[in-house]
Amino acid sequence: QVQLVESGGGLVQPGGSLRLSCAASGSIFAINVMGWYRQAPGNQRELVATIPSTGRANYVDSVKGRFTISRDNAKNTVYLQMNSLKPEDTAVYYCNYKHYGFRSLDDYWGQGTQVTVSL
């Protein structure tokens, strides 16, 4: 089992910044992919950014140049720095952990943290 605890959401004005954090604990494999997804009311959950334990990050086009995902492997923590926030970034943001094993997939989610971008 893997537990994911998110923090850092809140209310911010358009153009502002927020930093989300997600700390993982439990049975964590060294080789994994962590990421952030979001879900706005009435929409499906969508990928925002992912980052493997070693390798390059991946972003959805709508956040490229504004959001930066990073991780501290020693702390099993992933971060999402969100700059130049827009009202359309408003959503519940979920942390995700994946480990691809031999014919298996460990897939865990955090409880979500609300991000609201509004005047």
Secondary structure, 3 states (H helix, E strand, C coil): CEEEEEECCEEECCCCCEEEEEEEEECCCCCCEEEEEEECCCCCCEEEEEEECCCCCEECHHHCCCEEEEEECCCCEEEEEECCCCHHHCEEEEEEEEEEECCEEEEEECCCEEEEECC
